Amino acid sequence: MKNLSLLYKNLITFALVLSALTIPSLNCSAAEETAINETDYIEESAYDSNTAYISDIEILGSNIIKPDYILSKMKLKKGALYDKDLMQQDLKTIYKLGYFTERMKAVPAKNSNGTISLKIIVEENIPITDFTVEGNTVVSSEEIMQYLLPLKGKPQNIAAINYAMEQINQCYYNKGYILSKIDSIYDDPDGTLNLSITEGKINSISIKGNEKTKEYVIERNIMTEPGTVYNENQMKQDLVRLYSTQAFKDVNRSIEASPDDPDKYDITIELKEQRTASVSIGGGLDSATGVFGSLGISDNNFRGRNQRVSVSGMVGSGVLMSDSSIMHKVNYQGEISFFEPHFLNADNSLMSKIYYRDLGSYTVPLAMERRIGIENTIAHRLKTNKRMSSTLTVGGEYVNLREGDYGKISNLYASHGLNIADRAKELNGGFFLKIAPGLSYDSRDSAINPRHGVVASVRYEESFGLSQFNQTNGRLTGMAKKYIPVAKKSSLTFTGRGGLRVHGGENTPEYMAYRLGGPYTIRGYKVNGVGTGTSFIMGSAELATPIPFSDRLKLAFLQNLRITFWVDAGTVFNPTNSSIIYDRPGHAITAGVGLKLNMPGVGPLSVDYGIPLTNPGPNGNRHGYFTFGVGDMMY
């Protein structure tokens, strides 16, 4: 094997997806097979050697490969009866080890005692002294060398080199560079082994199938660029981003070798658009809004720019299962929202909305509450950690509070020895400018039915009183959830939440108070049933498991339906007047069971029945309540 390039020529093949280099294990050519089979390779005396025993076997010409290694591969052993056919097979076996040329022979010599001394003469291939690697840019030479260095100092072995090449290709494949290939391998007279790698660069990227969606909208979601080495992992992320825009029902890619340069490739992004405009009419039951009906019009690919515009309205009968502090009034809500997923750059998004709400106040007892506001939230995905994002919300809000039942509230104040003149503070509303920075982290394995991971958020909101500056206040809220898988499909969730009024004092409007009780905080209590105050802490533990045998039924919604078993606990600090006049307990521990249906784009729809484990207070029920919720728990 004087020149390795002659032996390896045309042995390297390229597979598009696996990019697997195959250098076949060296087999004897027809001429070599014949040569080894010829009796010239076995020199014998003119006696019947097949009746003689082997007294010793000596390996000659093996300088680097240890003789013991060669002997271990042979069938003929010291002390065995000499067999010419077995000797012929052993010569072939030695040759196929890959370290030796075809010039080898066996010489049996007769000893005076009638035994045979067997000499096997071999010639080693040229040893590998060094390596050079060319063409690699995305995988370092140091990383490639770790597969080649075990060959250094040993005779050239086509099987060992073949294995090293497969490892190098697997290294590229594991990193996503599936179009890479080793296009040539040859040796120098001094034993240097030279590798040339073509990594599979992208010649062009074209887009096919978009009719409504603007091409620049598609391009900004594709991080893969012409001139770079193709990476399948990066391309998959690009396709997921395109699919998550909700503008397409199918997203794919095809790869073809460039006609101008076979070492480069043309990528085609193949799209199938879907209808993105919709009109929705719905209704349901929720503890906060009662029986409600809703109407919405939306477009998730507005003007083909992947912007989302929606107009929605809802009318509810009023809060269900609330204590007597909440006025039973028809609930009106309306909202116009606009979402820009690519605000200034790919790491930012913008959500803007204008809203109107008219309802019985949840926090100010027996008051009517009307809110009109505008809000803009910029979300930024952090480059240092893709699971983290920051938000900044800026908005303005007008709040109007008016009396709902003066006679009843007067009697309540009087019965608790409170001055009815303080009622005016409870009805304080006004204009507010809100600035709220936030930070969130999400490592859940799924947004629909997560089983492991963590989701956490913290938000500080500064509300500037524009009509009365002494109403300016700041609040800090936070939440953390930990998901732990249980069995094959169940999960255990631990949740902690808290809220604190950082500053503001007694002039902070009461409608900004925190509240506990109802479907989104402490279940098993009426809305506000635990109390309202300037701060709170609460925690929950919940086991969610699929309905037994639901996987046998061919109903898609059952796959997202879970039975839940839970415990909630929480405390409100610095209670407001409404907590005092309704004798709310201020703290609670409950346990219960429920059904939760996770709806993509909506969140969980839940029905729970909870029983208080602590004193529910005079307005509560020790047997508990049902609660109905749409979306996740607040804060």
MIGUNU-993036 format. One record per residue (C-alpha): x, y negated, z negated. Coordinates in steps of 0.02 Angstrom, whole numbers, padded with zeros to 5 digits, always signed. Layout:
<recs>
XYZ/...
</recs>
This chain:
<recs>
+00000+00000+00000/+00125-00129+00061/-00002-00260+00109/-00164-00268+00011/-00248-00380+00138/-00244-00241+00267/-00332-00123+00149/-00464-00248+00091/-00504-00326+00258/-00692-00318+00294/-00727-00231+00125/-00804-00387+00045/-00991-00403+00072/-01109-00540+00016/-01283-00514-00058/-01385-00674-00059/-01476-00656-00224/-01352-00553-00325/-01197-00619-00237/-01117-00455-00286/-00944-00421-00215/-00919-00238-00172/-00747-00170-00139/-00777+00017-00122/-00671+00135-00226/-00527+00191-00119/-00556+00358-00034/-00431+00448+00074/-00448+00414+00258/-00468+00564+00375/-00283+00558+00420/-00231+00547+00237/-00348+00688+00189/-00267+00798+00320/-00092+00748+00262/-00130+00793+00083/-00204+00958+00137/-00049+01005+00235/+00069+01131+00153/+00213+01009+00173/+00144+00921+00020/+00168+01081-00080/+00341+01157-00064/+00342+01340-00115/+00466+01482-00126/+00432+01637-00024/+00348+01731-00163/+00168+01750-00221/+00158+01601-00336/-00026+01633-00374/+00028+01772-00493/+00150+01663-00590/+00117+01554-00742/+00167+01371-00758/+00303+01346-00888/+00310+01156-00873/+00247+01010-00766/+00356+00859-00731/+00295+00695-00654/+00427+00603-00552/+00415+00427-00477/+00289+00360-00604/+00374+00209-00683/+00227+00104-00745/+00087+00230-00758/+00125+00350-00899/+00148+00533-00848/+00034+00588-00989/-00108+00490-00908/-00081+00582-00743/-00070+00751-00829/-00235+00718-00919/-00323+00701-00751/-00256+00865-00680/-00344+01033-00689/-00181+01131-00686/-00104+01136-00859/+00055+01203-00937/+00034+01389-00972/-00103+01411-00842/-00092+01527-00692/-00029+01430-00543/-00162+01405-00408/-00120+01325-00242/-00299+01267-00211/-00309+01184-00381/-00142+01102-00348/-00211+01031-00186/-00363+00960-00280/-00250+00885-00413/-00150+00793-00280/-00311+00718-00214/-00363+00671-00392/-00197+00585-00424/-00211+00489-00262/-00388+00433-00303/-00328+00356-00466/-00281+00212-00353/-00106+00178-00418/-00008+00279-00291/+00028+00286-00105/-00016+00438+00001/+00167+00492-00004/+00160+00621-00142/+00198+00806-00154/+00207+00953-00273/+00362+01062-00285/+00343+01229-00378/+00510+01310-00423/+00533+01491-00482/+00618+01517-00648/+00724+01670-00694/+00587+01733-00811/+00458+01734-00670/+00369+01574-00721/+00354+01415-00618/+00419+01241-00655/+00306+01118-00565/+00372+00949-00507/+00247+00818-00443/+00327+00675-00350/+00227+00512-00331/+00259+00336-00267/+00176+00191-00357/+00093+00046-00266/+00173-00125-00278/+00135-00196-00452/+00029-00353-00472/+00140-00493-00537/+00026-00646-00534/-00138-00720-00473/-00200-00874-00380/-00382-00930-00371/-00447-01056-00245/-00618-01135-00214/-00686-01127-00392/-00760-01288-00462/-00904-01237-00576/-00815-01092-00661/-00642-01129-00729/-00487-01035-00676/-00457-00990-00859/-00626-00903-00867/-00594-00809-00705/-00420-00757-00763/-00491-00662-00910/-00555-00532-00787/-00392-00525-00687/-00259-00525-00822/-00288-00341-00872/-00225-00297-00696/-00061-00390-00715/+00096-00283-00722/+00006-00128-00659/+00017-00052-00484/-00116-00118-00366/-00273-00016-00393/-00419-00045-00276/-00547+00026-00399/-00485-00084-00541/-00480-00237-00427/-00655-00197-00367/-00717-00193-00548/-00633-00359-00587/-00716-00438-00434/-00886-00374-00491/-00857-00452-00662/-00812-00620-00583/-00968-00616-00478/-01074-00568-00628/-00999-00716-00722/-01058-00833-00583/-01228-00747-00576/-01256-00762-00765/-01228-00949-00752/-01356-00963-00611/-01234-00980-00464/-01313-00840-00363/-01247-00896-00193/-01064-00883-00241/-00952-00754-00160/-00769-00704-00148/-00735-00725+00037/-00555-00662+00043/-00426-00570-00060/-00247-00534-00010/-00076-00505-00087/+00095-00581-00061/+00256-00478-00043/+00304-00528-00221/+00146-00446-00291/+00040-00604-00312/-00146-00570-00289/-00238-00715-00205/-00426-00745-00218/-00529-00870-00119/-00705-00909-00182/-00850-00992-00091/-00971-01053-00223/-01122-01090-00113/-01144-01277-00094/-01309-01356-00042/-01312-01432+00131/-01488-01507+00123/-01651-01506+00024/-01815-01525+00117/-01994-01536+00054/-02140-01450+00137/-02328-01448+00103/-02360-01616+00020/-02499-01716+00101/-02559-01834-00036/-02411-01835-00155/-02276-01961-00112/-02109-01883-00069/-02013-01992-00191/-02124-01925-00332/-02069-01749-00288/-01887-01797-00267/-01874-01878-00438/-01924-01713-00518/-01786-01619-00425/-01620-01635-00516/-01533-01520-00390/-01440-01624-00261/-01361-01591-00089/-01173-01570-00099/-01179-01481-00267/-01159-01295-00299/-01330-01211-00297/-01388-01156-00470/-01543-01048-00485/-01571-01095-00667/-01572-01280-00624/-01689-01249-00478/-01811-01154-00590/-01816-01303-00707/-01851-01416-00558/-01995-01305-00502/-02068-01303-00678/-02062-01493-00683/-02152-01503-00516/-02284-01378-00572/-02312-01470-00737/-02360-01628-00643/-02527-01540-00613/-02525-01600-00434/-02486-01428-00362/-02564-01257-00377/-02409-01169-00310/-02225-01216-00306/-02087-01112-00226/-01919-01124-00141/-01832-01037+00003/-01645-01027+00044/-01564-01010+00214/-01383-01017+00269/-01345-01180+00359/-01325-01156+00548/-01185-01284+00546/-01086-01206+00403/-01121-01027+00346/-01041-01065+00178/-01175-01197+00141/-01362-01177+00119/-01523-01268+00162/-01655-01270+00024/-01840-01293+00061/-01963-01339-00078/-02131-01265-00028/-02284-01344-00109/-02472-01315-00110/-02569-01465-00174/-02727-01450-00275/-02874-01564-00307/-02829-01680-00448/-02985-01790-00460/-03124-01724-00571/-03287-01771-00655/-03324-01688-00820/-03484-01677-00920/-03478-01592-01087/-03534-01585-01265/-03508-01496-01428/-03506-01504-01614/-03377-01590-01723/-03378-01635-01907/-03316-01811-01870/-03437-01854-01729/-03579-01730-01754/-03670-01664-01603/-03595-01757-01457/-03604-01774-01269/-03464-01838-01159/-03435-01896-00981/-03266-01918-00900/-03189-01961-00731/-03005-01930-00704/-02870-01911-00571/-02706-01826-00616/-02620-01882-00456/-02682-02059-00435/-02632-02132-00265/-02517-01983-00241/-02395-02054-00369/-02425-01924-00505/-02503-02059-00614/-02652-02007-00720/-02804-02118-00736/-02958-02074-00836/-03118-02156-00896/-03215-02068-01031/-03362-02100-01144/-03441-02006-01288/-03600-02022-01389/-03613-01927-01553/-03754-01907-01677/-03643-01957-01824/-03529-01874-01950/-03584-01701-02004/-03554-01630-02178/-03493-01796-02245/-03528-01857-02418/-03656-01994-02445/-03523-02130-02425/-03531-02122-02234/-03675-02203-02143/-03766-02086-02025/-03756-02189-01868/-03749-02146-01685/-03564-02140-01637/-03512-02230-01477/-03337-02211-01405/-03261-02260-01238/-03085-02261-01168/-02990-02306-01010/-02815-02233-01001/-02668-02238-00880/-02515-02125-00887/-02352-02153-00793/-02239-01999-00812/-02086-02086-00738/-02071-02255-00821/-01908-02339-00766/-01821-02169-00762/-01854-01983-00779/-01827-01982-00967/-01968-02107-01003/-02156-02101-00991/-02289-02233-01023/-02465-02209-01090/-02582-02360-01092/-02761-02362-01151/-02904-02477-01192/-03034-02412-01314/-03199-02455-01397/-03270-02368-01550/-03429-02402-01647/-03470-02286-01791/-03505-02266-01975/-03340-02302-02063/-03248-02148-02127/-03153-02242-02262/-03257-02394-02314/-03414-02329-02400/-03582-02369-02322/-03503-02486-02193/-03520-02497-02005/-03356-02506-01910/-03318-02570-01735/-03145-02564-01656/-03085-02635-01491/-02903-02613-01447/-02766-02594-01320/-02615-02482-01345/-02455-02443-01249/-02339-02299-01295/-02169-02269-01217/-02099-02095-01246/-01914-02060-01219/-01836-01887-01209/-01667-01887-01294/-01522-01830-01185/-01424-01766-01335/-01564-01645-01382/-01699-01602-01256/-01815-01543-01394/-01820-01716-01471/-01909-01871-01410/-01936-02046-01475/-02090-02154-01455/-02128-02338-01470/-02309-02394-01480/-02360-02576-01463/-02542-02629-01468/-02673-02749-01525/-02836-02708-01614/-02990-02802-01671/-03085-02723-01815/-03256-02779-01872/-03335-02708-02029/-03514-02747-02079/-03629-02695-02218/-03732-02539-02191/-03836-02519-02351/-03812-02665-02471/-03941-02604-02597/-03860-02435-02619/-03683-02502-02629/-03738-02632-02758/-03810-02496-02870/-03651-02391-02854/-03541-02539-02902/-03652-02580-03049/-03658-02400-03113/-03468-02394-03117/-03447-02566-03194/-03369-02641-03038/-03393-02820-02977/-03495-02823-02816/-03394-02977-02764/-03249-02858-02729/-03355-02782-02591/-03298-02921-02474/-03119-02857-02482/-03178-02686-02425/-03260-02764-02273/-03104-02858-02221/-03063-02830-02038/-02979-02945-01914/-02851-02948-01774/-02693-02845-01792/-02534-02825-01691/-02463-02650-01714/-02285-02591-01682/-02249-02409-01718/-02085-02318-01682/-02082-02129-01699/-01976-01975-01678/-02031-01796-01640/-01953-01624-01623/-02031-01472-01540/-01950-01300-01525/-02109-01197-01510/-02107-01049-01392/-02280-01097-01326/-02396-01246-01337/-02552-01136-01330/-02521-00995-01454/-02351-01027-01533/-02274-00887-01636/-02104-00956-01681/-02018-01123-01683/-02038-01290-01769/-02135-01447-01728/-02107-01604-01829/-02138-01791-01815/-02115-01951-01913/-02193-02120-01874/-02184-02292-01952/-02323-02416-01913/-02309-02602-01948/-02476-02693-01934/-02463-02882-01925/-02621-02974-01980/-02650-03108-01849/-02810-03177-01922/-02749-03160-02103/-02561-03136-02117/-02574-03076-02298/-02655-02918-02227/-02489-02867-02147/-02438-02693-02204/-02325-02549-02159/-02361-02362-02168/-02249-02209-02148/-02321-02038-02101/-02236-01872-02064/-02277-01692-02022/-02181-01528-02004/-02239-01355-01950/-02144-01192-01954/-02207-01042-01853/-02154-00866-01903/-02200-00715-01795/-02295-00575-01882/-02315-00403-01801/-02333-00410-01611/-02458-00551-01582/-02494-00636-01748/-02409-00786-01827/-02390-00868-01997/-02385-01057-02002/-02326-01168-02144/-02372-01352-02130/-02324-01503-02232/-02392-01680-02211/-02373-01842-02302/-02413-02027-02290/-02354-02179-02385/-02398-02363-02384/-02227-02444-02383/-02287-02622-02414/-02446-02725-02408/-02518-02723-02582/-02700-02753-02624/-02732-02856-02468/-02710-02705-02355/-02880-02671-02275/-02966-02521-02351/-03008-02449-02182/-02821-02414-02162/-02821-02299-02314/-02772-02117-02298/-02910-01989-02324/-02918-01805-02367/-03062-01687-02337/-03141-01616-02180/-03084-01514-02029/-02920-01606-01999/-02851-01612-02177/-02921-01510-02323/-03047-01387-02255/-03190-01328-02366/-03228-01510-02413/-03339-01638-02332/-03257-01778-02234/-03171-01889-02367/-03228-01764-02500/-03058-01754-02585/-03031-01942-02583/-02953-02095-02501/-02797-02185-02558/-02638-02277-02513/-02533-02118-02497/-02553-01929-02491/-02463-01762-02478/-02536-01597-02420/-02483-01426-02362/-02559-01275-02277/-02519-01092-02247/-02613-01005-02107/-02610-00830-02035/-02678-00821-01856/-02709-00654-01773/-02802-00599-01615/-02973-00519-01631/-02947-00330-01639/-02967-00242-01470/-02995-00408-01380/-02855-00362-01259/-02964-00221-01193/-03099-00342-01138/-03074-00430-00972/-03121-00602-01038/-02985-00732-01018/-03042-00847-01160/-03029-00705-01286/-02841-00700-01259/-02830-00873-01338/-02953-00838-01479/-02882-00811-01654/-02951-00765-01824/-02869-00871-01958/-02844-00848-02144/-02782-01003-02232/-02748-01101-02391/-02747-01294-02397/-02690-01404-02540/-02671-01592-02555/-02671-01746-02666/-02718-01928-02637/-02627-02063-02736/-02689-02236-02789/-02873-02203-02750/-02979-02338-02669/-03144-02403-02739/-03242-02281-02632/-03154-02134-02718/-03195-02208-02887/-03380-02243-02857/-03407-02070-02781/-03307-01980-02916/-03198-01889-02791/-03074-01768-02869/-02919-01840-02784/-02837-01669-02767/-02892-01500-02703/-02841-01322-02662/-02950-01222-02543/-02946-01052-02457/-03045-00992-02310/-03066-00903-02146/-03099-00970-01972/-03100-00948-01784/-02982-01049-01674/-02990-01059-01484/-02838-01140-01405/-02885-01237-01248/-02746-01299-01131/-02748-01489-01121/-02875-01504-01263/-02797-01416-01411/-02877-01298-01536/-03066-01292-01558/-03096-01227-01733/-03236-01170-01847/-03185-01142-02028/-03269-01096-02190/-03174-01146-02345/-03204-01125-02531/-03130-01245-02660/-03016-01161-02787/-03012-01319-02892/-03150-01434-02959/-03241-01505-02805/-03316-01652-02903/-03499-01698-02924/-03522-01730-02737/-03438-01570-02681/-03495-01390-02678/-03400-01252-02767/-03463-01131-02633/-03378-01235-02498/-03428-01291-02323/-03410-01255-02139/-03305-01379-02041/-03292-01401-01852/-03139-01476-01768/-03081-01524-01594/-02893-01546-01578/-02755-01526-01705/-02754-01586-01885/-02714-01771-01910/-02553-01853-01966/
</recs>
